[in-house]
Every structure is written in C-alpha cells, then in structure tokens.
Amino acid sequence: MTFGERLRYLREERGLRQQDVAEKINISKRMIGYYESDKHFPRDAEMVIAIADFFDVSLDYLFGISEVKNIAVFDELTKEFSKLDEKNQSDVFDYIRYLKLKIPHNN
C-alpha cells in the first residue's frame, strides 16, 4: 500500500471523516484528501509524525515498510524472547518457519 492508501485505511478503520483527521492534526480537509490520493506528500517530518501519533502507528507501518502497526508489539516480543534460553529461542524460530510454510501468502 502507498502512504495515501494506508492513511485512508487507518481513517476508515476508525470510522473517521477526512475533516475529523484534519482537525486533530491541524491541517485542511483538502490536504488530507491530497495525501490519501497520493497527489501530495507531507512536506515535513513533523506532519508525518503527527499523523503516525494520531493513529498510534509506527512510521514504518505508515510508509509501508512493515505490516506491524505499533512498534510496541516488537518491543514486547523482544522482551519475552530474550527471557528464553537458546533451545526455546530456536523452537520459536522453527515455529515461525512452520507458520510461513503453512500460510504461503504470509511470506
């Protein structure tokens, strides 16, 4: 998905109008429309950060680098994974490989 498609998805997922988002991040409804249609891209980092903060998603998710919306998920996984001994860590990796084989579209 493009930046604009992700933005529209996040907005619609929460049942918000473009006007609602625009008011919360202090820009015009028209600009939200431009962003969603990929006609424009935010000119400064502060606006991108404001959008990510408003929707509580990582910048990686917003830019399509990751499918994980919130980086806190990674933090929690890392914390729990580090508590495991080597054997159990290996088992976790084996299970992930198994899941990837079981669900081909999830590679």
C-alpha positions in Angstrom: 0.0 0.0 0.0 1.1 3.6 -0.6 1.3 6.2 2.1 -2.1 7.6 0.9 -3.7 4.2 0.9 -2.5 3.5 4.4 -3.8 6.8 5.6 -7.2 6.2 4.1 -7.3 2.7 5.5 -6.4 4.0 9.0 -9.0 6.7 8.8 -11.8 4.4 7.6 -10.8 1.7 10.1 -11.7 4.2 12.8 -14.8 5.4 11.2 -13.4 9.0 10.8 -14.1 11.6 8.2 -11.3 13.4 6.5 -12.5 16.5 8.4 -12.1 14.7 11.7 -8.4 13.8 11.0 -7.7 17.3 9.6 -9.0 19.0 12.7 -6.9 16.7 15.0 -3.6 17.2 13.2 -4.3 20.9 12.3 -4.4 20.8 8.5 -7.1 21.2 5.9 -9.5 18.5 4.9 -8.4 19.2 1.3 -4.8 18.3 2.2 -5.9 15.0 3.8 -7.7 14.3 0.5 -4.5 15.0 -1.4 -2.5 12.8 0.9 -5.0 9.9 0.6 -5.0 10.2 -3.2 -1.2 10.4 -3.3 -1.3 13.7 -5.0 0.8 15.3 -2.3 3.0 14.0 0.5 3.7 15.8 3.8 6.5 18.3 3.4 8.0 18.0 6.8 8.7 15.3 9.3 6.6 16.9 12.0 3.4 16.3 9.9 4.3 12.7 9.2 5.0 12.2 12.9 1.7 13.9 13.8 -0.2 11.5 11.6 1.6 8.4 13.0 1.0 9.6 16.5 -2.7 10.4 15.9 -3.3 6.8 14.5 -0.9 5.3 17.0 1.2 3.5 14.4 4.9 3.3 13.6 6.4 5.3 10.8 7.5 2.0 9.3 3.9 1.0 9.1 2.7 4.3 7.7 5.4 4.1 4.9 4.6 0.5 4.1 8.0 -0.8 5.4 6.3 -3.0 8.0 2.9 -4.6 8.4 3.1 -4.2 12.2 1.1 -1.1 13.1 2.6 -0.4 16.5 6.3 -0.9 17.4 5.3 -1.7 21.0 4.5 -5.2 19.6 8.1 -5.7 18.6 9.3 -4.4 22.0 7.1 -6.8 23.8 8.2 -9.7 21.6 11.9 -8.9 22.0 11.5 -8.6 25.8 9.8 -12.0 26.1 12.1 -13.7 23.5 15.2 -12.5 25.4 14.0 -14.3 28.5 14.1 -17.7 26.7 17.1 -20.0 26.7 18.8 -20.9 23.4 16.7 -24.1 22.9 13.4 -22.3 23.3 14.6 -19.4 21.1 15.4 -22.0 18.4 11.9 -23.5 18.9 10.3 -20.1 18.3 12.2 -19.7 15.1 11.2 -23.2 14.0 7.6 -22.4 14.7 7.8 -19.2 12.7 9.2 -21.1 9.8 6.4 -23.6 10.1 3.8 -20.8 10.1 5.3 -19.3 7.0 5.1 -22.6 5.2 1.5 -23.2 6.4 0.3 -19.8 5.2 2.1 -19.1 1.8 0.7 -15.6 1.4 2.4 -14.6 4.7 6.0 -14.8 3.5 
